[in-house]
Structures are given as structure tokens and as C-alpha cells.
Amino acid sequence: MSRLFVPLCAITCAVALTVACSAPPQKEIDRAQQAVDAARAAGAEQYAPDSFAEATAALQQSHDAVNQRDYRLALSRAVDASDRAQEAARAAADNKAKARGQGEAAVNAVNASVMHLQARVKVAEEIRVPTRELAPARATLKESEAALQKARALLAAENYAGAIKAISGLDSRIRSETHVVEAAITLRTARRPVKKR
């Protein structure tokens, strides 16, 4: 019985494959299209562009094969498109999470630098560092706060690359201004007369 079973299974599979390949594999093409749409919705175009491009190319090849009545190739390409689209959706989710983390870290770093500069400017004001010496630091603070507000809005809109771009280069500028203010504080305190007891 087992000797007959193996050839019988092989014949049944061959007949099923032949029948399946005598008509367009519409179900598989539709499934692939749904997978591509789901990957697009997951942000694969932006966060996994190579995988997404491969999925859409495979889907197009499936459609082309249907037009050429090569239904076996159409089936193969549709299944491939579906697999690649699912892979793109997973990669997009991972890459999006990484981008969110990078965006939040960049915003937090700039925010910490802004707060430090604000504190140093306040100290400089208390010891009467001339206003003209603090003007560049105040201008940098104003610009940085506006950029941070924009970056936070972009983070909320899930535009992580845009958020990072909005504050690009600010951290080094803020640190530079902080050094200038620190130097002014040091110079001012060195000039102050020592109070006699």
C-alpha cells in the first residue's frame, strides 16, 4: 500500500498544479496586493525602501506574467511578492522604532543643552555680565527653543527624520555659546573685588 501511495500523491500533486496553473492565480495576486498595501501602511516605503521595492516589483512581474498567460510564473511571483511585502512590513516596524528612538534622543540632548545654557545665562545675569556679551547666547536660545518646538511637533507626527533635521547642528552651537558664557562668568568673577570681613 505504501508503494502505491507515494506515486499516487505525486500524480495528484501534478494534476492539482496543472489545474491551478491553467487559470490566473487571482487569489494569490489579491493576497500579495493586500500584503503590499499593509507594508505601505506600515511605512515600508520610507523605513524599508529596498524590501518594499522588491515586493512591488514581484507583484508587477506577477501581473505581467498573467498578461503573457504564464500562470505558473504569475503564481510564483505573487507568492514571492507577498513574502517580500511581509518582510518589508516587519523591517519597517523595526526601522521606525529605531528612528523614533534616535529622534527622541536627539531632541532630549538638545533640550538638556538648552536648559544648561539657560542656567548659565541666569548666573551670568546675576553677576552682571554685560548684556551685549550675553546677546549671542540669548539669540541661540531663542532659535533653539523654536527648533525644539518644531522637532517635537514632527516627532508627534511620526516624522522622525524631519525632527532630527530640524535640530541638526544645534547641540554643538549651544555648547559653543555655553563655553562663551562660562568664560564671561569666569572673567567677571575674577575681576570682582574680594569682600573684606
Secondary structure, DSSP 8 states (H G I E B T S, - for coil): -HHHHHHHHHHHHHHHHHHHTTS--HHHHHHHHHHHHHHHHTTHHHHSHHHHHHHHHHHHHHHHHHHTT-HHHHHHHHHHHHHHHHHHHHHHHHHHHHHHHHHHHHHHHHHHHHHHHHHHHHHHHHTT--HHHHHHHHHHHHHHHHHHHHHHHHHHTT-HHHHHHHTTTHHHHHHHHHHHHHHHHHHHHHHS-----
